[in-house]
Amino acid sequence: MAIDLPKAPPAMLPKAKKARGAERGLHQNRWMTGVWNTVALAFAVVMGFPIYWMVLTTVKSNTDLLKQNPTFWPSHFNFSSYSTIFNDPNFLPDLGNTALITLGAVILGLVVGFLAAVAVARFRFRGRNFFIVSMLVVQMVPLLSLVIPMFLILKSAGLYDEIFGVIIAYLVFTIPYVVWTLRSFIVNIPQELDEAAMVDGCTRWGAFFRVVLPLTVPGLITTGVYCWIQAWNEFIIANTMLVSNNKQTSMVWLTSYAASPTHSADYGSQMAGALLVSLPVIILFVIFQKRVASGLTAGAVKG
């Protein structure tokens, strides 16, 4: 005798289809996540390999470095390259000069550029659009084309071969970048907040310090980090404007160190010097990585 099994109610069929669709979508999402993770891992390996090779070269012996077939792991670790760098009498003084010049250029660039960005974003004045466009155009001009005019200006002002003169010269590329970047942050801060603060009794400066400045902190950090990287890695101006050995920067020292006959074939110490010079920038970027990431997106959000 045939037994008729009960059929599923019609109302349950769409739910079953939805469940199967959700399961299929979850499986597809997991598969796509695995693919993108693999791509990201391969990209990280490609981008990280030069850093690995740089560090590896500093701990290899000359025998391993001069082998015909490169080795991806040293036969024995040799740290003499670092001692060679630290024994150089110009390394630490030039590193201190670089830190001083970079710090001065970043602080002055942020102060002047931030105030200019507030003026451009909050006030209407004649020539405002021309000023905004000029900040963009200045960033497109090659820095090499500005060396001779800056040399003539600093020499006439008595600032040639002076650290303060190089700091002033670095403002040529830090201030336009700060103004152009921070302007977008300030424009996206509603002006009604300033007006509400002034209605509550704040002055224009009080509204600036209590409203605009706190809301622009992510942008200031992001801009400051990138200005620091630009100033720290700059070579052309420092090589042209500083001729005294005790006033040179790390980039100038690194170039002269690699070109000297004594160290021209010492690849381990050259790479150790390059790593030590780059280390402060890497540490700074790692410390402020989250704030830099949040600052890059904060300027694009309205309100």
C-alpha positions as CSV (number, residue, x, y, z in Angstrom):
1,M,0.0,0.0,0.0
2,A,1.4,3.4,-1.0
3,I,1.9,5.9,1.8
4,D,1.5,9.5,0.9
5,L,4.1,11.6,2.7
6,P,3.0,15.0,3.8
7,K,4.1,17.8,1.5
8,A,5.8,20.9,2.9
9,P,3.5,23.8,3.3
10,P,3.9,26.3,0.5
11,A,5.0,29.0,3.0
12,M,8.1,27.0,3.9
13,L,9.4,26.7,0.3
14,P,10.6,30.4,0.0
15,K,12.3,30.1,3.4
16,A,14.2,27.0,2.2
17,K,15.3,28.7,-1.0
18,K,16.5,31.7,1.1
19,A,18.4,29.4,3.4
20,R,20.1,27.6,0.4
21,G,20.9,31.0,-1.2
22,A,22.4,32.4,2.1
23,E,24.5,29.2,2.4
24,R,25.7,29.5,-1.2
25,G,26.5,33.2,-0.6
26,L,28.4,32.5,2.6
27,H,30.4,29.8,0.8
28,Q,31.2,32.3,-2.1
29,N,32.2,35.0,0.4
30,R,34.6,32.6,2.1
31,W,36.1,31.7,-1.2
32,M,36.5,35.3,-2.3
33,T,38.0,36.1,1.1
34,G,40.6,33.4,0.7
35,V,41.5,34.7,-2.8
36,W,41.9,38.3,-1.6
37,N,43.9,37.1,1.4
38,T,46.2,35.2,-1.0
39,V,46.6,38.2,-3.2
40,A,47.3,40.5,-0.2
41,L,49.9,38.0,1.1
42,A,51.7,37.8,-2.3
43,F,51.7,41.6,-2.5
44,A,53.1,41.9,1.0
45,V,55.9,39.4,0.1
46,V,56.8,41.4,-3.0
47,M,56.8,44.7,-1.1
48,G,58.6,43.3,1.9
49,F,61.3,41.4,0.1
50,P,63.5,44.5,-0.6
51,I,63.4,45.4,3.1
52,Y,64.3,41.8,4.0
53,W,67.2,41.9,1.5
54,M,68.3,45.2,2.9
55,V,68.5,43.8,6.5
56,L,70.0,40.6,5.3
57,T,72.8,42.4,3.5
58,T,73.8,44.2,6.7
59,V,74.5,40.9,8.5
60,K,76.3,39.1,5.7
61,S,80.0,38.7,5.5
62,N,81.8,40.0,2.4
63,T,82.3,36.4,1.3
64,D,78.5,35.8,1.2
65,L,77.9,39.2,-0.5
66,L,80.4,38.6,-3.3
67,K,79.2,35.1,-4.1
68,Q,78.1,34.5,-7.7
69,N,74.9,32.9,-6.6
70,P,73.0,35.0,-4.0
71,T,72.1,33.3,-0.7
72,F,68.8,34.1,1.0
73,W,70.3,33.3,4.5
74,P,73.8,34.1,5.7
75,S,76.2,31.3,6.5
76,H,77.0,33.2,9.7
77,F,75.9,36.5,11.1
78,N,78.3,39.4,10.9
79,F,77.4,42.7,12.6
80,S,80.7,44.5,11.8
81,S,78.9,46.7,9.3
82,Y,77.0,48.4,12.1
83,S,80.1,49.0,14.1
84,T,81.8,50.5,11.0
85,I,78.9,53.0,10.7
86,F,78.9,54.0,14.3
87,N,82.6,54.4,14.3
88,D,82.3,57.0,11.5
89,P,82.8,60.4,13.1
90,N,80.2,62.1,10.9
91,F,77.3,59.7,11.2
92,L,75.7,60.7,14.5
93,P,76.3,64.5,14.1
94,D,74.8,64.4,10.6
95,L,71.9,62.4,11.9
96,G,71.3,65.0,14.6
97,N,71.5,67.8,11.9
98,T,68.8,65.9,9.9
99,A,66.5,65.6,12.9
100,L,66.9,69.3,13.8
101,I,66.2,70.5,10.2
102,T,63.3,68.1,9.8
103,L,61.7,69.0,13.1
104,G,62.1,72.7,12.4
105,A,60.7,72.4,8.9
106,V,57.7,70.3,10.1
107,I,56.8,72.6,13.0
108,L,57.1,75.8,11.0
109,G,55.3,74.3,8.0
110,L,52.4,73.1,10.2
111,V,52.0,76.4,12.0
112,V,52.1,78.6,9.0
113,G,50.3,76.2,6.7
114,F,47.6,75.5,9.2
115,L,46.8,79.2,9.8
116,A,46.8,79.8,6.0
117,A,44.5,76.8,5.5
118,V,42.1,78.2,8.1
119,A,42.1,81.6,6.4
120,V,41.4,80.0,3.0
121,A,38.7,77.7,4.3
122,R,36.9,80.1,6.6
123,F,37.2,83.6,5.0
124,R,36.4,85.1,1.6
125,F,39.0,87.6,0.3
126,R,40.2,88.9,-3.1
127,G,42.6,86.5,-4.8
128,R,41.5,83.5,-2.7
129,N,41.0,81.2,-5.6
130,F,44.3,82.2,-7.2
131,F,46.0,81.4,-3.9
132,I,44.4,78.0,-3.7
133,V,45.4,77.2,-7.3
134,S,49.0,78.5,-6.7
135,M,49.4,76.0,-3.8
136,L,48.6,73.2,-6.2
137,V,50.9,74.6,-8.9
138,V,53.8,75.0,-6.6
139,Q,53.7,71.3,-5.7
140,M,54.0,70.5,-9.4
141,V,57.1,72.5,-9.9
142,P,60.3,70.3,-9.8
143,L,62.3,71.0,-6.7
144,L,65.5,71.1,-8.8
145,S,64.3,74.1,-10.7
146,L,64.0,76.1,-7.4
147,V,67.5,75.4,-6.2
148,I,69.2,78.4,-7.9
149,P,66.6,81.0,-6.9
150,M,66.7,79.7,-3.3
151,F,70.5,79.7,-3.4
152,L,70.6,83.4,-4.5
153,I,68.0,84.4,-1.9
154,L,69.7,82.6,1.0
155,K,73.1,83.9,0.0
156,S,71.9,87.5,-0.1
157,A,70.2,87.0,3.3
158,G,73.3,85.6,4.9
159,L,71.7,82.2,5.5
160,Y,73.8,80.2,3.0
161,D,75.5,77.2,4.7
162,E,73.2,77.7,7.7
163,I,70.9,75.1,9.2
164,F,68.2,77.7,9.7
165,G,68.5,78.6,6.0
166,V,67.8,75.0,5.0
167,I,64.8,74.9,7.3
168,I,63.4,78.1,5.5
169,A,64.2,76.4,2.2
170,Y,62.3,73.3,3.2
171,L,59.2,75.4,3.8
172,V,58.9,75.7,0.0
173,F,57.5,72.2,-0.3
174,T,56.1,71.7,3.2
175,I,53.8,74.8,3.4
176,P,52.0,74.2,0.1
177,Y,51.3,70.6,1.0
178,V,50.0,71.5,4.4
179,V,47.7,74.3,3.1
180,W,46.3,72.1,0.3
181,T,45.8,69.1,2.6
182,L,44.4,70.8,5.7
183,R,42.1,73.0,3.7
184,S,39.9,69.9,2.9
185,F,39.8,69.0,6.6
186,I,38.7,72.5,7.7
187,V,36.1,72.9,4.9
188,N,34.4,69.7,6.0
189,I,34.0,71.1,9.6
190,P,30.6,72.9,9.6
191,Q,31.0,76.6,10.1
192,E,27.9,76.6,12.2
193,L,30.1,75.1,15.0
194,D,32.3,78.2,15.0
195,E,29.2,80.5,15.1
196,A,27.6,78.5,17.9
197,A,30.9,78.8,19.9
198,M,31.0,82.5,19.4
199,V,27.3,82.8,20.4
200,D,28.2,81.1,23.6
201,G,30.8,83.7,24.4
202,C,34.0,82.5,22.6
203,T,36.1,84.9,20.6
204,R,37.2,84.1,17.1
205,W,40.5,82.7,18.5
206,G,38.5,80.8,21.2
207,A,36.4,79.1,18.6
208,F,39.5,78.3,16.7
209,F,41.2,76.6,19.6
210,R,38.1,74.9,21.0
211,V,36.4,73.8,17.8
212,V,38.6,73.9,14.7
213,L,41.9,72.8,16.2
214,P,40.6,69.6,18.0
215,L,38.7,68.5,15.0
216,T,41.7,68.9,12.7
217,V,44.1,66.9,14.9
218,P,43.9,63.7,12.6
219,G,44.7,65.9,9.6
220,L,47.6,67.6,11.4
221,I,49.1,64.2,12.4
222,T,48.7,62.8,8.9
223,T,50.1,65.9,7.2
224,G,53.0,66.2,9.8
225,V,54.0,62.6,9.2
226,Y,54.2,63.1,5.4
227,C,56.0,66.4,5.8
228,W,58.5,64.6,8.1
229,I,59.1,61.9,5.4
230,Q,59.6,64.6,2.7
231,A,62.0,66.7,4.8
232,W,64.0,63.7,6.2
233,N,64.6,62.2,2.7
234,E,65.4,65.5,1.0
235,F,68.8,65.6,-0.7
236,I,69.1,68.3,-3.4
237,I,68.6,71.4,-1.2
238,A,70.8,70.1,1.7
239,N,73.6,69.1,-0.7
240,T,73.5,72.5,-2.3
241,M,72.9,74.8,0.6
242,L,75.2,73.1,3.2
243,V,78.9,72.9,2.4
244,S,80.4,72.6,5.9
245,N,81.1,69.0,6.9
246,N,79.6,69.6,10.4
247,K,76.3,70.8,9.0
248,Q,75.5,68.2,6.5
249,T,72.4,65.9,6.7
250,S,72.3,62.1,6.7
251,M,71.3,61.9,3.0
252,V,74.4,63.9,2.0
253,W,76.5,61.8,4.4
254,L,75.2,58.6,2.9
255,T,75.9,59.6,-0.6
256,S,79.4,60.7,0.2
257,Y,80.0,57.6,2.3
258,A,79.0,55.3,-0.6
259,A,81.1,57.3,-3.1
260,S,84.3,57.3,-1.0
261,P,87.1,55.0,-2.2
262,T,87.4,53.4,1.2
263,H,83.8,52.2,1.4
264,S,82.8,51.9,-2.3
265,A,83.0,48.1,-2.2
266,D,81.8,47.7,1.4
267,Y,78.2,46.9,0.5
268,G,77.4,45.7,4.0
269,S,78.2,49.0,5.7
270,Q,76.5,51.0,2.9
271,M,73.3,49.1,3.5
272,A,73.7,49.3,7.2
273,G,74.0,53.1,6.9
274,A,70.9,53.3,4.6
275,L,68.9,51.2,7.1
276,L,69.9,53.3,10.1
277,V,69.1,56.5,8.3
278,S,65.7,55.1,7.2
279,L,64.9,53.6,10.6
280,P,63.5,56.9,12.3
281,V,61.0,57.4,9.4
282,I,59.9,53.7,9.7
283,I,59.4,53.9,13.4
284,L,57.5,57.2,13.1
285,F,55.2,55.8,10.5
286,V,54.6,52.6,12.6
287,I,53.7,54.6,15.7
288,F,51.2,56.9,13.9
289,Q,50.0,54.3,11.4
290,K,46.4,54.2,12.8
291,R,46.2,57.9,13.0
292,V,47.5,58.4,9.5
293,A,44.9,55.9,8.2
294,S,42.1,57.6,10.0
295,G,43.4,61.0,8.9
296,L,43.4,60.1,5.3
297,T,39.7,59.3,5.4
298,A,38.6,62.0,7.9
299,G,39.1,64.8,5.3
300,A,36.7,63.1,2.9
301,V,33.7,62.8,5.2
302,K,31.3,65.7,5.2
303,G,30.1,67.0,8.6
